[in-house]
Amino acid sequence: MGHITNAQALREQLMAPQAIERVHAMHALELELEEAPACPVAAELEAFTARGIPYYAPDDPHYREWVAKAVTYWEKLHAQPHAPVPSMTASKVRGGHKGKVCLD
């Protein structure tokens, strides 16, 4: 399955007529959250994914709006700058800062 490569791929999966494609897209969004820094965009995306996938109606404006919102959250999350993960040295305590920051 893997991660979503771009916004268009996410949109296509969420609009796919096969339910499993939409489930894979939503799961990929959840995986993105595991790697995301703690920030308002990640919190919004987490709340969005927690509500699940609405009834599939590709011609319904509400469903299209939901897909657009998912894509927007994905784009915002990927626009966040990521600080490099610091290397571990013997003098550093394990379990501290993970090196991920959000400048939102």
C-alpha positions as CSV (number, residue, x, y, z in Angstrom):
1,M,0.0,0.0,0.0
2,G,2.6,2.6,1.0
3,H,2.3,6.3,1.5
4,I,0.5,8.7,-0.8
5,T,2.9,10.2,-3.3
6,N,1.0,13.4,-4.2
7,A,-2.3,15.2,-3.8
8,Q,-3.6,14.0,-7.1
9,A,-3.1,10.4,-6.2
10,L,-5.0,11.0,-2.9
11,R,-7.9,12.6,-4.7
12,E,-8.0,9.7,-7.2
13,Q,-8.1,7.1,-4.4
14,L,-10.8,8.9,-2.5
15,M,-12.9,9.2,-5.6
16,A,-12.4,5.6,-6.7
17,P,-15.5,3.5,-7.1
18,Q,-13.9,0.6,-5.3
19,A,-14.4,1.0,-1.5
20,I,-11.0,-0.7,-0.7
21,E,-9.2,2.1,-2.6
22,R,-10.9,4.7,-0.4
23,V,-10.1,2.8,2.7
24,H,-6.4,2.5,1.6
25,A,-6.3,6.3,1.1
26,M,-7.8,7.0,4.5
27,H,-5.3,4.6,6.1
28,A,-2.4,6.2,4.3
29,L,-3.6,9.6,5.8
30,E,-3.5,8.0,9.2
31,L,0.0,6.7,8.6
32,E,1.1,10.2,7.6
33,L,-0.1,11.4,11.0
34,E,2.2,8.9,12.7
35,E,5.2,10.6,11.1
36,A,3.9,14.2,11.4
37,P,5.1,16.7,14.0
38,A,2.6,17.8,16.6
39,C,0.9,20.9,15.2
40,P,-2.5,22.3,14.5
41,V,-2.7,20.9,11.0
42,A,-1.9,17.4,12.2
43,A,-4.5,17.8,15.0
44,E,-7.1,18.9,12.4
45,L,-6.3,16.0,10.1
46,E,-6.5,13.6,13.0
47,A,-10.0,14.8,13.9
48,F,-10.9,14.6,10.2
49,T,-9.8,11.0,9.8
50,A,-11.4,10.0,13.1
51,R,-14.8,10.8,11.6
52,G,-14.2,8.2,8.9
53,I,-15.3,8.1,5.2
54,P,-18.7,9.5,4.4
55,Y,-21.2,7.8,2.2
56,Y,-19.7,7.4,-1.3
57,A,-21.5,9.7,-3.7
58,P,-19.0,11.0,-6.3
59,D,-21.5,13.4,-7.8
60,D,-22.7,14.8,-4.5
61,P,-21.1,18.3,-3.8
62,H,-20.8,17.3,-0.1
63,Y,-18.7,14.3,-0.9
64,R,-16.5,16.3,-3.3
65,E,-16.0,18.9,-0.6
66,W,-14.9,16.2,1.8
67,V,-12.4,14.9,-0.7
68,A,-11.1,18.4,-1.3
69,K,-10.7,18.9,2.4
70,A,-8.7,15.7,2.8
71,V,-6.4,16.8,0.0
72,T,-6.0,20.2,1.5
73,Y,-5.0,18.8,4.9
74,W,-2.5,16.5,3.1
75,E,-1.0,19.4,1.2
76,K,-0.8,21.6,4.4
77,L,0.8,18.7,6.3
78,H,3.4,18.2,3.6
79,A,4.1,22.0,3.4
80,Q,5.3,22.0,7.0
81,P,9.1,22.3,7.3
82,H,10.7,19.4,9.1
83,A,13.7,19.8,11.3
84,P,16.4,17.2,10.9
85,V,16.4,14.5,13.5
86,P,19.4,15.0,15.8
87,S,21.9,12.2,16.0
88,M,22.0,10.3,19.3
89,T,25.3,10.6,21.3
90,A,26.2,9.0,24.5
91,S,25.8,12.3,26.3
92,K,22.2,12.7,25.3
93,V,19.4,11.2,27.3
94,R,17.2,8.7,25.4
95,G,13.5,9.4,25.0
96,G,13.8,13.2,24.8
97,H,13.0,15.5,21.9
98,K,12.4,13.6,18.6
99,G,13.5,16.5,16.3
100,K,10.2,17.1,14.7
101,V,8.8,20.6,14.9
102,C,5.8,22.3,13.5
103,L,5.9,26.0,12.7
104,D,2.2,26.4,12.2
